[in-house]
Amino acid sequence: MKGYKNIKNICASLLAVLLLVSGSAAAYSGMVVDAWTCKPIPGAFVTLGDSVVRTVQDGRFQISGQGTVLGLRAYGYMRREVPVGDLKEDETLSLAPFKPKALYLSSYGAANTRLRESALDIIGKTDLNAVVIDVKSDRGMIAYNTDIPLATEIGAQRFITIKHIKRLMEDLHKEGIYTIARIVVFKDNVLALARPDLAVRTAGGAIWRDREGLAWTDPFSKQVWDYNIDVAVAAARDGFDEIQFDYVRFPDAKGLVFSRSSTQESRVSAISGFLAEARKRLIPYNVFLSADIFGYVIWNRNDTGIGQNLEEMAQQVDYISPMLYPSGFQYGIPGYPNPVLHPHQIVYLSLRKAEERTGLSAVRFRPWLQAFRDYAFGGKPFGGEEIAAQIDAAQTFGSDGWMLWNPRNVYTTAGLPPKSALVATFRERH
């Protein structure tokens, strides 16, 4: 009998090892709550490998899948990962409320000691707590080395600016800074010129170029989709908290030739389809997903001719990031024909319009705000007063934070909220 028990125990141990080696699915259950109030969080995402579920109204979840880490995230909260070996049976897991308030840094700005340290100094003195970093730029260059064969083949990594991306992520996270990877999608001069078969063309057959002289890739192309999602997956692996797609749209020009007929229906389907595919492939990495849109997309009922439909895109991403720069509203909005004189109203009313159209909560939106001189209405400087007005509009609306855009990466503390005791405590703990 004793020998039988020993054999049984050995077999059980061997079975456990085999299950571990083969990566068989395991099941977990628990509850996700707010770290500050201890109230349940309904609708939180729980991931395990390729599996994802949402918590129900009382914050509870059940999930089965293959993986060594349980990922947790929810709108308006910091994401979290828990090794499955540390999980207790039916455990209560908490998420900390968090709203990113970010500065934009180009790949050069993130790598340049002077610009980076200046930005970090401002973050240390103010309520800022996040950075948006170019991973794939407007010209199609990737900021650091990846293992993506096509990127190497076309020369997208020919000029590396960020030498040690994981070290940079670790340093930023140690300071409690949330990191957002900006990936420019279909505007891609490098890929379009290296692979003319993937380029947008004119009616005459030539590769089309925009006002900056840059070529674009075909938003209908599955190969273009896969390449950009590969870049996103690499960024997620390297530690970014969020993937943000920019130029996730068709060119705003008429008479162009794509691999498929360009209609409003086909354009919207292509953009939403790309985002849906990206969301699916990013599941194992527990990252947030966001997309930048033109400000006028909020006000237009059609696709603005570029495939961006507010309701359709909002279904595929965690956060919609409208570019609400007053200078970008060349026709104004109802009641405000000169937008640069009314930055608060431009931001607030646009966000309210987006909320009304989609029926989504305010926390599903995080706007880009103007931190650069006006270029469309007489060159008005945008200083502390204008920046503060935009921030107040976003915060009054209740958006999931906000982001400041300055293409030169030059910022000051003017107009920025001072660092609160709450922010200081968060940074100390993380």
Residue, then its C-alpha position, 0 to 999 in steps of 0.5 A: m500500500k505504501g509503495y502504491k502511494n509512493i508510485k501515485n505521488i511520483c506519477a502526480s508529480l510527473l503529471a504536474v511537470l508534464l502539464l507545466v512543460s506542455g503549457s496546459a491551461a490553468a484556471y483562476s478566479g478572483m475579484v478586482v477592486d479599486a486600491w483607494t476605495c476597495k470598491p469592485i471595478p466592473g469591466a476590468f480586463v484580465t489576461l492570461g496568455d492569449s485569453v482575456v475576460r472582463t470582470v462582471q458588475d461585482g468585480r469578479f472574474q474567472i479565466s483559464g489559459q496558458g501563461t505565467v503572468l496574470g495581467l490586469r488593467a481598467y480604464g482610468y487605472m494603472r495596469r498591473e501584472v501578477p505572477v500566477g505562482d503568487l496568486k492565492e485561491d479566489e484572491t482580491l486584486s487591486l488597481a491604482p487609479f491613474k490619469p496620464k498627464a504627458l509630454y511628447l518626446s520625439s525619438y531624438g528628444a528621448a535620446n538627447t540628454r538635454l531635452r530628456e532631462s529638461a522634460l523629466d525636471i518639469i515632470g518632477k516639479t508638476d502634476l505631469n506623470a507620463v511621456v509619449i515617445d516616438v517608437k516609429s516616427d513620421r518618416g517611418m524610422i524606428a527609434y531602436n533595434t528590434d528583431i523585425p525582419l522587414a524593418t531591417e530589410i527596408g532600412a527603418q533601423r538605419f539610424i538608431t537614436i535610443k540605444h537601450i530601450k529597456r534601460l530607459m523604460e526601467d529608469l522611467h518606471k522607477e520614477g513612477i512615469y507612465t510610458i506611451a509608445r507613439i507609432v506612426v502607422f500609414k504615413d511611412n516614407v521608408l516602407a513605401l519607397a523600399r516596397p513600392d508595391l505597398a505604396v499609395r499611388t497617384a492616378g498616373g501610377a507614380i508614388w504619391r507624396d504629401r505636402e512634406g514630400l513623404a510617401w504613404t503606405d496602403p491602409f488596405s494592405k494586410q502586410v502593412w498592418d502586420y508590420n506596424i503591429d509587429v512594431a507595436v508588439a516589440a514596444a509592448r515587450d520592451g515595457f511600454d504601458e500603452i501603444q498609441f497609433d498615430y496617422v491611423r488613417f488614409p491620406d487627406a487627398k483626392g484621386l489616389v489609388f489603393s489596392r482596393s476601391s476607396t469608399q467611405e465604407s471600405r475606408v472605415s472598415a480598413i481602419s477599424g479592422f487594423l485596430a481590431e487586429a492590433r488589439k487581438r495581437l496585443i492581448p498577451y502583453n496587457v498594454f493599453l491601446s489608443a488611437d489619435i484622431f483629427g479634432y474634426v472627426i468628432w464634429n463630422r458625421n462621415d469619415t472625414g474622407i480618411g477612414q476615421n469614424l469616431e464610433e467605429m474606432a472607439q469600439q476597438v481601442d481603450y482610449i481615443s486621443p483627439m488632437l484638439y489643438p485650437s490651431g487645427f480647427q481652421y474653420g472653428i466650431p459652432g459659435y467659435p469661428n476664431p478657435v485660438l481665442h477660445p482654447h477652453q471651449i474648443v477642448y471642452l465642447s469637442l470632448r462633450k461632443a465625443e461623449e454624446r456621440t459615442g455614449l462612452s464615459a469621459v475616461r475613454f478620452r485623452p486629448w492632445l493639447q497645444a503647447f506650440r505657437d499658433y500657425a493658422f490664425g496670426g501666430k499667437p503664442f501659446g503660453g501658460e494661460e492658453i495651456a492652463a485653459q486647455i488643461d482645465a477644460a480636459q479636467t473639467f470634462g473628466s478625461d483620462g488625463w491629457m497630453l501636451w504636443n510640442p514638436r520641438n520638445v521644448y516645454t516650461t512649467a508655465g500653465l501646468p498644475p503643481k505637483s500634488a502630495l498625491v502624485a509625490t506619494f505615488r512616485e515614492r511608492h513606485 
